Amino acid sequence: MRHWWEQRRALILAPVSAFLRAQERKPNMFGNAEAYERFMGRWSRLVSPLLVDFANLPDRGRVLDVGSGTGSLAIAIAERKPNARVLGIDPSKEYVAYAASKNPFADRASFEVGDAQKLSHPDASFDAAVSLLVFNFIPDPKKALSEVRRVTKPGGTISAAVWDYSAGMRMLRIFWDAAVAIDPAAEKRDEKHMPLCRSGELSRLWKNGGLQGVHEQSLDIKTEFPSFIDYWESFLLGQGPAGAYATSLDRAKQQALRGEVKRRLALSAEDRPFTLPARVWAVRGTAP
């Protein structure tokens, strides 16, 4: 059986929707930890403490971080909950190794390779579970939520957050609006078509998954860029669907996209800093 990491890459090829069919296979789309940190990890670190507070995590006990990536959420939990123990699971060996190498709380936080759709842990082995920017990439989120619910003790909270790709994550929204303006075929690859990324979709999944007291709300941060070059070059690292699209273009089309993005940002100069708002949809529920 393929690991979730392979499935997460294959999601870009899956025939279940026009969005997925439109993606191209990019082996390193989510496989380069350093590149991911520059592209998206720095913003994950800003969202992480907000999600920790929203999730109502216990002060003590074991917390599962589902799809821990480069470690920002697990580390934020360890920082804010000094008496809790955190286990981050991720299907990428590279991400797990990177997170472990950056972990300042090795006595309370650890990382291991794992598949959210088939967790290796026994029933009711965690006091809470949380996930950041992952559920929309899991091929079978219903199965993953069922597994997370299985390993969470009754009364424990299960929380998750994903980017609002359709509007609130301006870094990506401006990119895709520019891409579609110069290349209408890019519409099918626009991340606004991703599942679970619109208001109400996560809460619907949580309610259908049998969780109680479900609550959904937005969490907002500011993404601050020191320059246009910093913003633009992060896409050229090939991470995520946007990076995969940018690096698939020939030089002329890439330059056209660069110009359209810059125009939409309305910057007076490329070396001037600027700020864009970013929003995630967050959901919380209680395991029965």
SULJO-V653906 format. One record per run of one state. SS is the DSSP state (h for helix, s for strand, l for the rest). FROM is the first residue (numbers start at 1). LEN is the number of residues. Records with the same first field share a line. If there is no record, write none. Layout:
# SULJO-V653906
SS: FROM-LEN ; FROM-LEN
This chain:
# SULJO-V653906
l: 1-3 ; 11-7 ; 22-11 ; 55-5 ; 67-5 ; 81-2 ; 91-2 ; 102-7 ; 114-12 ; 127-1 ; 133-2 ; 138-3 ; 153-4 ; 164-6 ; 183-1 ; 190-1 ; 194-7 ; 209-3 ; 226-2 ; 236-4 ; 249-2 ; 266-8 ; 287-2
h: 4-7 ; 18-4 ; 33-22 ; 72-9 ; 93-9 ; 135-3 ; 141-11 ; 170-13 ; 184-6 ; 191-3 ; 201-8 ; 228-8 ; 240-9 ; 251-15
s: 60-7 ; 83-8 ; 109-5 ; 126-1 ; 128-5 ; 152-1 ; 157-7 ; 212-14 ; 274-13
